[in-house]
Amino acid sequence: MSPEVVIEADVSPDISELAIEDDDLEGVIDADLLPDISELAIEDDVPVDNLISEKQQRLLTEPLYSNPSVLPERSFLLAANVGVFYAVRQPPLVPDVFLSLDVEVPQDWREKKNRTYFVWEFGKPPDVVIEIVSNKEGNELGSKLNNYARMGVAYYLVFDPLQRLGDMLLRSFELRAGRYEAMSTSWLEAIGVGLTLWDGTFEGKADRWLRWCNAEGVVIPTGAENAEQERQRAEQERQRAERAEAKAAQLAEQLRAMGIDPDA
């Protein structure tokens, strides 16, 4: 649930002295002209998600951090249920999950302006937004779709695990000329990563999940899956070494039976 907060006119920046037409303008707005957020509520304590959504959000946020090579040499912020403030006099949007490339969370993230996503602070809107449908009241294909387009989010995806909005589990949209157009695929070309439906078990729950994937459709593993793959690899290597050692011991015994010293 998005906090019902609107940035009022009296916290809007005073632009009376701001040069908006200058051939030498570098595009940097002085800090004094940014909105005053001192009285702005950026967090609320209202629980909004069910267990399915909560697990799904973590499955979408953790893997990219556990596999930084997926987005090589690019900083990013991937978060769940964090408010995105994109305009004065407009309430924030609170995506279930969003991904913003080429940004970094400031070191002093305890400071209020760094605890949420103010577009004017990060310099850009998120690149990807994912909404997880819980009911028909979320309006994911109506007002939210229009608002994310207005914000300038390049890719918008709607995952409907309970099929509240129809038979389609996943809908993908790409922003073109200010409007969203439905995509026939969930490969996000400009990002270099995609999303796919995956039947499997996550934290003990077998279901159909939405996951990040590479161009071949192979899911990006979680940190736990990486650790399990490494454990299995190490176990296979241990078993291979034991077999080789047993084979060498057997050969040595055969040589000794023939009167040959295997150590000579």
C-alpha positions in Angstrom: 0.0 0.0 0.0 1.4 3.4 -1.0 1.6 5.9 1.8 -1.0 8.6 1.2 1.6 11.4 1.0 1.7 14.3 -1.4 4.6 16.7 -1.6 2.7 20.0 -1.1 3.4 23.3 -2.8 5.1 24.8 0.2 7.9 22.2 0.1 8.4 22.6 -3.7 11.6 24.3 -4.7 11.7 28.0 -5.2 12.7 28.3 -8.8 12.4 32.1 -9.1 16.1 32.6 -9.3 16.8 29.4 -11.3 18.3 29.9 -14.8 16.4 27.6 -17.2 17.8 28.8 -20.5 21.6 29.1 -20.7 23.9 27.8 -23.4 26.5 27.0 -20.7 24.1 25.4 -18.3 25.5 22.2 -16.9 22.2 20.8 -15.6 23.0 20.8 -11.9 20.4 22.1 -9.6 21.6 23.8 -6.4 20.7 21.9 -3.2 18.8 24.9 -1.9 16.4 24.5 -4.8 15.5 20.9 -4.1 12.1 20.1 -2.3 12.1 20.4 1.4 11.4 16.9 2.7 11.9 17.5 6.4 8.2 17.0 7.2 7.6 14.4 4.5 6.6 10.9 5.7 8.7 8.4 3.7 7.9 5.3 5.7 4.7 3.8 7.2 4.1 0.8 9.5 1.1 -0.6 7.6 1.6 -4.3 6.7 0.6 -4.7 3.1 1.9 -8.0 1.7 0.9 -11.6 1.9 3.3 -14.5 2.4 3.5 -15.3 -1.3 4.4 -11.7 -2.3 6.9 -11.4 0.5 8.8 -14.5 -0.6 8.5 -13.6 -4.3 10.0 -10.1 -3.6 13.0 -11.7 -1.9 13.5 -14.1 -4.7 13.6 -11.2 -7.1 16.0 -9.0 -5.1 18.6 -11.3 -3.8 19.9 -13.2 -6.9 21.3 -10.2 -8.7 23.3 -9.1 -5.7 24.6 -12.7 -5.3 25.7 -12.8 -9.0 27.2 -9.4 -9.8 28.6 -10.7 -13.1 25.0 -10.7 -14.5 25.2 -6.9 -14.8 29.0 -6.5 -15.2 30.6 -3.2 -14.4 27.3 -1.6 -13.7 26.2 -0.3 -10.3 22.5 -0.9 -9.5 19.8 -0.6 -6.8 17.3 -3.4 -6.5 14.7 -3.0 -3.8 11.3 -4.1 -2.7 8.5 -2.0 -1.2 10.5 1.2 -1.2 8.7 4.5 -2.1 9.6 6.2 -5.3 9.0 10.0 -5.2 9.1 11.3 -8.7 7.3 14.7 -8.7 6.1 17.4 -6.3 2.4 17.5 -5.6 2.3 13.7 -6.4 2.1 10.8 -4.0 4.9 8.3 -4.2 4.6 5.0 -6.0 5.7 1.9 -4.1 6.6 -0.9 -6.5 6.8 -4.4 -5.2 10.2 -4.6 -6.8 12.3 -2.1 -8.8 15.7 -2.1 -10.5 17.6 1.1 -11.2 20.9 0.9 -13.1 23.9 3.1 -12.8 23.0 4.5 -9.4 24.5 4.0 -6.0 23.0 4.3 -2.5 24.9 7.1 -0.7 27.2 6.0 2.1 25.1 8.0 4.6 21.9 6.1 4.0 20.6 7.0 7.4 20.0 10.6 6.2 16.4 11.1 5.3 16.9 12.0 1.7 18.9 8.8 1.2 16.5 6.4 2.8 14.0 6.2 0.0 14.1 6.8 -3.8 13.8 10.5 -4.6 14.1 10.7 -8.4 15.7 14.1 -8.2 18.4 12.7 -5.8 19.3 9.7 -7.9 18.9 11.6 -11.2 16.7 9.1 -12.9 13.6 6.9 -12.5 14.0 3.1 -12.0 14.6 1.1 -15.2 12.4 -1.8 -14.3 9.3 -2.1 -12.1 7.6 -5.4 -11.1 4.2 -5.5 -9.5 2.9 -8.7 -7.9 -0.9 -8.9 -8.0 -2.7 -9.8 -4.8 -6.2 -8.6 -5.6 -8.1 -6.5 -8.1 -7.8 -3.3 -6.1 -4.2 -2.7 -7.0 -5.1 -1.4 -10.4 -1.8 -2.7 -11.9 -3.1 -2.6 -15.5 -4.8 0.8 -15.0 -3.6 3.8 -13.0 -0.3 2.1 -12.0 0.6 1.4 -15.6 -0.1 5.0 -16.5 1.8 6.4 -13.6 4.9 4.3 -14.2 4.8 5.4 -17.9 4.5 9.0 -16.7 7.5 8.4 -14.4 9.5 7.1 -17.3 10.1 3.5 -16.2 11.5 1.7 -19.3 10.0 -1.8 -18.4 6.9 -2.6 -16.4 6.0 -6.2 -15.6 2.9 -7.5 -13.8 3.1 -10.9 -12.2 -0.3 -12.4 -11.3 0.4 -15.6 -9.4 -3.2 -16.0 -8.2 -4.6 -15.0 -11.7 -6.8 -12.3 -10.3 -6.6 -10.3 -13.6 -7.2 -13.2 -16.0 -5.4 -16.2 -17.3 -2.0 -14.6 -18.0 0.5 -15.1 -15.2 3.0 -12.5 -16.6 2.5 -9.4 -18.6 5.5 -7.4 -19.9 5.5 -3.8 -21.2 8.1 -1.6 -22.8 7.9 2.2 -22.8 7.8 3.6 -26.3 7.2 7.3 -27.1 5.8 7.8 -23.6 3.3 4.9 -23.7 3.6 1.2 -22.7 3.4 -1.4 -25.4 2.9 -5.1 -24.6 5.9 -7.3 -25.2 5.9 -10.8 -26.6 8.9 -11.7 -24.4 10.2 -10.8 -21.0 13.8 -10.4 -22.2 14.7 -6.8 -21.3 17.1 -6.0 -24.1 18.3 -2.6 -22.8 19.0 -4.1 -19.4 20.7 -7.3 -20.5 18.6 -9.6 -18.3 15.2 -11.1 -18.5 12.5 -12.7 -16.4 10.9 -16.1 -16.6 8.4 -18.3 -14.9 10.1 -21.1 -12.9 8.5 -24.2 -11.4 10.5 -25.1 -8.3 11.0 -24.9 -4.6 12.1 -21.8 -2.8 12.6 -21.8 1.0 10.5 -25.0 1.2 7.6 -23.8 -0.9 7.0 -25.5 -4.3 5.2 -23.1 -6.7 5.5 -21.2 -9.9 7.8 -18.3 -9.3 9.0 -15.3 -11.2 12.8 -15.2 -11.6 15.6 -13.3 -13.3 17.2 -15.2 -16.2 19.9 -14.9 -18.8 19.4 -14.7 -22.6 19.1 -18.5 -22.8 16.3 -18.5 -20.2 18.5 -20.0 -17.4 17.5 -18.7 -14.1 19.9 -16.6 -12.1 20.7 -18.6 -8.9 20.2 -17.4 -5.4 23.1 -17.3 -3.0 21.8 -20.5 -1.4 21.6 -22.2 -4.8 25.2 -21.1 -5.6 26.3 -22.6 -2.3 24.5 -25.8 -2.9 26.0 -26.1 -6.4 29.4 -25.5 -5.0 28.8 -28.2 -2.3 27.7 -30.7 -4.9 30.8 -29.8 -7.0 33.1 -30.3 -4.0 31.3 -33.6 -3.2 31.7 -34.9 -6.7 35.4 -33.9 -6.7 35.8 -35.7 -3.3 34.2 -38.9 -4.7 36.3 -38.7 -7.9 39.4 -38.4 -5.8 38.4 -41.4 -3.6 37.7 -43.5 -6.6 41.1 -42.6 -8.1 42.8 -43.5 -4.8 40.9 -46.8 -4.5 41.8 -47.7 -8.1 45.5 -46.9 -7.4 45.5 -49.0 -4.2 43.9 -51.9 -6.1 46.6 -51.6 -8.8 49.3 -51.6 -6.2 48.0 -54.8 -4.6 47.9 -56.5 -8.0 51.5 -55.5 -8.6 52.6 -56.8 -5.3 50.8 -60.1 -6.0 53.0 -60.3 -9.1 56.1 -59.7 -7.0 56.5 -56.1 -8.3 57.1 -53.3 -5.8 54.7 -50.5 -6.9 56.8 -48.0 -5.0 60.1 -48.9 -6.7 
